[in-house]
Amino acid sequence: MFFDTWSGLARVVIVGPLAYVALVLFLRISGKRTLTKLNAFDLVVTVALGSTLSSIVLTKSVALLEGVLALATLIALQYLITWSSVRSSLIEGLVKAEPTLLARDGELFTGAMRRQRVTRDDILSALRSEGLDDLSQAAAVVLETDGSISVLKASSDRTPGVMGVPQPETPSRRPGRA
């Protein structure tokens, strides 16, 4: 249970650092965009890289070179998809979600909240984390493409739109106070 073989321990000590160095080198070559958390697609790639690294280090049936090739393949695919999504709106639409406006000027968009499975308590929690104690203090609340909730604080010189967030065509909204 605590110890299998000395060769297993030696494998971890030798293969672990080599696989780690290979991953770091691949990430440096591929650029900063590889491990961002901009959307669900990026999260999946990050988790897959971690899982692959773990398999290389701990699974005897995965040879170091096979594992390094698997890491390189995942990073190359991530690079290809992100490179393509910058150049093609079709591919961008397939891999990236749009942010969703959940509330504006003290009013909750309950239809958007329901579609995105966000509760009033989720929004109130985001408000509190920004130091706000009332929904009317937020110009807008946005569900970002990475699943986080952003709160834009209200100010006296607001503009009507919310930067880069599609506005609801027929909002089903209900006034709400925090």
Disulfide bonds with the S-S distance in Angstrom:
none
